[in-house]
Amino acid sequence: MFKTGSMIAGILQNFWLPWLIFYILYVLIGKVSILIGLDNYLSDDIVLYSLQRIVLIISISSVIVFCFFRKGVFLNENHLIIARYTITPFNWKWWIKIDYSDIEKVNINYFDLSYIDYHFRMLILGGDRAYNVELTLKNGKKYYFSIEDQEEFCENLSQLIESKN
């Protein structure tokens, strides 16, 4: 049930976020255009209709990518990729590429992330908040994500980090 709820939340987030950003920018640009005398151009219905169609295409494409692209953590030769195809308030990348040389440590986290002050910054929708992988970078940034076979993942990643260093 939690996994289905997170899938629905991801779809809603990916659909409505472009609309929210569009309307905020449209209002801000509209305010500025009044000051510089270009308000007639932005108030044109054809321009608004065209911009709304573009945002609709972006929203639908974003939902399709979220639903059908493979999500997860992938280990490559020189880096790992956290593919989530959605954004969080503090990380706007759909997928995050991390070089093994940038990783300080990887371990399993048993502490409930709901009780720390920055728990929404690094989480992926639908992850287990009390049993997850904690990835700490050398610059102090942390990523938390839930995957299957977390112990095996940590062992494999530790071996890859040691072999690259």
Secondary structure, DSSP 4 states (H G I P E B T S, - for coil): -HHHHHHHHHHHHHHHHHHHHHHHHHHHHHHHHHHHT-HHHHT-HHHHHHHHHHHHHHHHHHHHHHHHS--EEEE-SSEEEEE-SS-BTTB--SEEEEEGGGEEEEEEE-S-GGGSTTTTTS--TT--SSSEEEEEETTS-EEEE--SSHHHHHHHHHHHHHHH-
